Amino acid sequence: MQVGWLHSGRLRLLAASTVLASLLVAAAPGQARRAATPSLRITFTAAGSIAVTMPDGTAVGTTSGAPTVIPAGSYTLLFFGPGECINLPLFELRGPGVNINDDMLGGETDTHTLYANFVPNATYTWHSDRNDSLVYTFRTSGDVVGSSGTSTVPSSGSPGSNARPTSQDIVGSAIVPFRGTIAAAVSAAGTLTFSYKGKSVSSLKAGRYTFAVSDKSSTSGFVLEKSRRSALSVTGSSFLGKRSIAVTLTTGTWLVMPRVGQTAYSFVVRQ
């Protein structure tokens, strides 16, 4: 009788172990799915258009009607450009906890990665600086995918905020540092002035800067151009008001102009 009891006990223990192992195996795929990091694709074209999609090609953001809905969570933003060293528009993503500006390093790289943490039940928008009136809107649901922690690269601010962009472009392992804000102005008479940390600019370190421009002229603007590259109009000749954009200044000579072809100042960007 004792031998039979021991044999029966071993069988029950073996059965319990088998059930436990099955549960662990069944749980593993679910845990892997929860730990996976979701992603969005931001694609620039040589023509200057921008598209934001899910990995399967589903468009993210609508300009009218019900907004796209995606799960909340920490997302990897995968940027793709034409890789032709052309001047690309500035992509601007706004919403609770997110304030991202990116132009593919001034069009000088074809791929890189940023990160954003989208909170649950919130509204986000994105648009191109070449068409401020065309704004794409999407919402997050109450579901959270991937990690619910803060993003690897911090992003802050809200739509319309004056906070500096805290996003940093990553190309391989090289991080482009944010250097600060350059205060610029265009007077009613068309005179351009700009300063960095309260001093006039003759040279700067390479990196990303926010150009904050106050334009009071209806005939002149604030245009940046790197030698032998396409010009970037921060404010155009018909623009009146204030505008801030993020610009990556790479090494070389840069020109500041009220309009393309009419240089007012030049400065050198060094490593």
C-alpha positions in Angstrom: 0.0 0.0 0.0 2.8 2.4 0.8 4.5 1.8 -2.5 1.2 2.4 -4.4 0.7 5.7 -2.5 4.2 6.9 -3.3 3.7 6.0 -7.0 0.4 7.9 -7.1 2.0 10.9 -5.4 4.8 11.0 -8.0 2.2 10.9 -10.8 0.3 13.8 -9.3 3.5 15.8 -8.9 4.5 15.1 -12.5 1.1 16.1 -13.8 1.2 19.4 -11.8 4.7 20.1 -13.2 3.5 19.5 -16.7 0.6 21.9 -16.3 2.9 24.6 -14.8 5.4 24.2 -17.7 2.5 24.5 -20.2 1.3 27.7 -18.5 4.8 29.3 -18.6 5.2 28.4 -22.3 1.7 29.9 -23.1 2.5 33.0 -21.2 5.8 33.7 -22.9 4.5 34.9 -26.2 2.0 37.2 -24.5 4.8 38.7 -22.4 6.9 39.1 -25.6 4.0 40.9 -27.3 3.6 43.3 -24.3 7.3 44.1 -24.2 7.5 44.8 -27.9 8.1 48.4 -28.8 5.5 49.8 -31.3 6.7 52.1 -34.0 5.6 54.8 -36.5 7.2 55.6 -39.8 7.7 59.2 -40.9 8.6 59.4 -44.5 9.9 62.5 -46.4 9.9 62.7 -50.2 12.1 64.7 -52.5 9.1 66.8 -53.4 8.8 67.9 -49.8 5.8 65.9 -48.6 5.6 64.0 -45.3 3.6 60.9 -44.4 3.1 59.2 -41.0 2.1 55.6 -41.0 2.0 52.5 -39.0 4.4 49.7 -40.0 1.6 48.1 -42.1 1.1 51.3 -44.1 -2.0 52.5 -42.3 -2.0 56.3 -42.3 -1.8 58.0 -38.8 -3.6 61.3 -38.6 -6.6 62.9 -40.4 -7.3 66.5 -41.5 -11.1 66.2 -41.0 -13.6 63.9 -39.5 -12.8 61.3 -36.8 -9.1 61.2 -36.0 -7.0 58.1 -36.3 -6.9 56.1 -33.0 -3.7 54.2 -31.9 -2.8 52.6 -28.6 -0.9 54.6 -26.1 2.7 53.8 -25.1 6.3 54.5 -25.9 6.9 54.5 -29.6 10.0 54.4 -31.8 9.7 57.0 -34.5 11.5 55.8 -37.7 12.5 58.6 -40.0 13.1 58.0 -43.7 14.2 60.6 -46.2 15.3 60.7 -49.9 18.9 60.9 -48.9 19.8 63.4 -51.6 21.0 66.2 -49.3 18.1 68.5 -50.3 16.3 71.0 -48.0 13.4 69.1 -46.4 10.5 70.6 -44.5 10.3 70.6 -40.7 8.1 67.8 -39.2 6.4 69.0 -36.1 4.7 66.6 -33.7 2.8 68.0 -30.7 0.6 66.8 -27.8 0.7 66.0 -24.1 4.4 65.2 -23.2 5.5 65.4 -26.8 7.2 68.4 -28.7 9.3 67.1 -31.6 10.7 69.0 -34.5 12.8 67.3 -37.2 14.0 67.9 -40.7 16.3 64.9 -41.2 19.4 66.9 -40.1 18.6 69.6 -42.6 18.1 66.9 -45.3 21.6 65.5 -44.8 20.7 62.0 -43.7 18.3 59.4 -45.0 17.4 57.5 -41.8 17.4 58.0 -38.1 15.3 57.3 -35.0 13.6 59.4 -32.3 11.3 58.3 -29.4 7.9 59.5 -28.1 5.8 58.5 -25.2 2.0 58.9 -26.1 -0.2 59.0 -22.9 -3.6 57.3 -22.9 -6.8 59.1 -24.0 -5.0 62.1 -25.5 -5.0 64.1 -28.7 -1.8 64.6 -30.8 -1.2 66.6 -34.0 1.5 66.7 -36.7 2.2 68.9 -39.7 4.8 70.2 -42.0 6.1 73.8 -41.5 5.6 74.4 -45.3 1.8 74.2 -44.8 0.8 75.3 -41.2 -2.9 75.2 -42.1 -2.8 71.5 -42.9 -2.8 69.7 -39.5 -3.2 66.0 -39.0 -4.8 64.8 -35.8 -4.8 61.4 -34.1 -5.8 60.1 -30.7 -4.6 57.5 -28.3 -6.9 54.9 -26.7 -6.9 53.7 -23.1 -4.8 50.6 -24.1 -1.1 50.8 -23.5 1.4 48.8 -25.7 5.1 48.4 -25.2 6.7 50.1 -22.2 4.6 52.6 -20.4 7.7 54.4 -19.0 9.2 57.7 -20.2 10.8 57.8 -23.6 14.6 57.3 -24.0 14.9 60.7 -25.6 12.8 63.2 -23.6 10.2 65.3 -25.3 8.2 68.0 -23.6 5.7 70.8 -24.2 2.2 71.0 -25.7 0.7 72.4 -28.8 1.4 76.1 -29.1 3.9 76.1 -26.2 7.1 78.2 -26.4 9.2 75.5 -24.8 12.4 74.7 -26.7 12.3 71.4 -28.7 14.0 68.8 -26.6 14.1 66.1 -29.2 17.6 65.1 -30.5 18.3 63.5 -33.8 20.2 60.2 -33.7 22.3 59.0 -36.6 23.9 55.7 -35.7 25.4 56.4 -32.3 26.1 60.1 -32.9 23.8 62.5 -31.1 23.3 66.0 -32.4 23.3 68.2 -29.3 20.8 71.0 -28.8 22.8 74.2 -28.4 20.1 76.7 -27.5 18.0 79.5 -29.0 19.1 82.2 -31.4 17.0 85.3 -31.1 16.4 87.0 -34.4 14.3 90.0 -35.6 13.3 91.7 -38.8 12.4 95.3 -38.3 9.5 97.0 -40.2 12.2 98.6 -42.4 13.6 95.1 -43.2 16.8 95.3 -41.0 17.9 91.8 -39.8 19.4 91.2 -36.3 20.2 88.0 -34.5 22.1 87.0 -31.4 23.0 83.9 -29.4 23.2 84.2 -25.6 22.9 88.0 -25.8 25.9 88.3 -28.2 26.1 89.0 -31.9 26.9 85.9 -34.0 30.1 85.4 -36.0 30.7 81.7 -35.3 28.8 78.8 -33.7 29.4 75.2 -32.7 27.8 72.6 -34.9 24.5 71.3 -33.5 20.8 72.0 -33.4 19.5 75.4 -32.6 16.0 77.0 -32.3 15.7 80.2 -34.4 13.1 82.4 -32.7 12.3 85.2 -35.2 10.1 88.2 -34.7 9.2 89.6 -38.1 7.7 93.1 -38.5 8.4 93.5 -42.2 5.8 92.9 -44.9 8.6 93.0 -47.6 11.5 91.2 -46.0 12.0 87.9 -44.2 14.6 85.8 -42.4 16.3 83.3 -44.7 19.1 80.9 -43.9 21.3 79.3 -46.5 24.4 77.1 -46.3 26.9 77.7 -49.1 25.9 75.7 -52.2 22.8 74.4 -50.5 19.1 75.2 -50.8 17.8 78.2 -48.8 15.6 77.8 -45.8 13.0 80.5 -45.2 12.3 80.8 -41.5 9.9 83.7 -42.3 9.0 84.7 -45.8 8.6 88.2 -47.2 4.8 88.2 -46.6 5.0 86.8 -43.1 4.3 89.1 -40.1 4.6 87.8 -36.5 6.7 85.4 -34.5 7.9 82.0 -35.5 10.3 79.4 -34.0 11.8 76.5 -35.9 14.6 74.0 -35.1 17.6 74.0 -37.5 20.6 71.7 -37.5 23.7 73.8 -38.3 26.4 71.8 -39.9 30.0 72.9 -40.4 30.7 75.5 -43.0 29.7 79.0 -43.9 26.0 80.1 -43.4 24.3 83.1 -44.9 21.5 85.2 -43.3 19.3 87.0 -45.9 16.1 89.1 -46.0 15.4 87.3 -49.2 17.1 84.7 -51.4 20.2 86.2 -53.2 20.5 89.2 -50.9 23.1 88.4 -48.1 23.0 90.5 -45.0 25.3 88.5 -42.7 27.4 85.4 -42.8 28.7 83.2 -39.9 30.9 80.1 -39.6 29.8 76.9 -38.0 32.7 74.8 -36.5 32.9 71.4 -34.9 
